[in-house]
């Protein structure tokens, strides 16, 4: 299990979680941030600083946000294992589910 960034992050991208993450495993998409499940060490630092409470432990996602576990994993699967988000910067796309959401 890992931490997941869910729907409240869409069109917000506060990035406090990025600054707090000691593992550099939070990647920036076009409309939201994503946690790379293979790089997350489950420290919880990101959860504590999220101002919109979008970060949750995978097992604790509310029912409506459960698809975001797959959203984070699938988005990051396309990246491979780049060795950290800072090395590649913002990614000019989102997971199709996120891209299809109405803009806030």
Secondary structure as the mmCIF struct_conf table of DSSP 4:
data_model
#
loop_
_struct_conf.conf_type_id
_struct_conf.id
_struct_conf.beg_label_comp_id
_struct_conf.beg_label_asym_id
_struct_conf.beg_label_seq_id
_struct_conf.end_label_comp_id
_struct_conf.end_label_asym_id
_struct_conf.end_label_seq_id
STRN STRN1 UNK A 3 UNK A 5
HELX_RH_3T_P HELX_RH_3T_P1 UNK A 7 UNK A 9
TURN_TY1_P TURN_TY1_P1 UNK A 10 UNK A 12
HELX_RH_AL_P HELX_RH_AL_P1 UNK A 16 UNK A 20
TURN_TY1_P TURN_TY1_P2 UNK A 22 UNK A 23
STRN STRN2 UNK A 26 UNK A 28
BEND BEND1 UNK A 30 UNK A 32
STRN STRN3 UNK A 33 UNK A 35
TURN_TY1_P TURN_TY1_P3 UNK A 37 UNK A 39
HELX_RH_AL_P HELX_RH_AL_P2 UNK A 45 UNK A 49
TURN_TY1_P TURN_TY1_P4 UNK A 51 UNK A 52
STRN STRN4 UNK A 55 UNK A 57
HELX_RH_3T_P HELX_RH_3T_P2 UNK A 58 UNK A 60
HELX_RH_3T_P HELX_RH_3T_P3 UNK A 63 UNK A 65
TURN_TY1_P TURN_TY1_P5 UNK A 66 UNK A 66
HELX_RH_AL_P HELX_RH_AL_P3 UNK A 67 UNK A 77
TURN_TY1_P TURN_TY1_P6 UNK A 78 UNK A 79
BEND BEND2 UNK A 83 UNK A 83
HELX_RH_3T_P HELX_RH_3T_P4 UNK A 85 UNK A 87
TURN_TY1_P TURN_TY1_P7 UNK A 88 UNK A 88
BEND BEND3 UNK A 92 UNK A 92
HELX_RH_AL_P HELX_RH_AL_P4 UNK A 96 UNK A 99
TURN_TY1_P TURN_TY1_P8 UNK A 100 UNK A 100
BEND BEND4 UNK A 101 UNK A 101
HELX_LH_PP_P HELX_LH_PP_P1 UNK A 102 UNK A 103
#
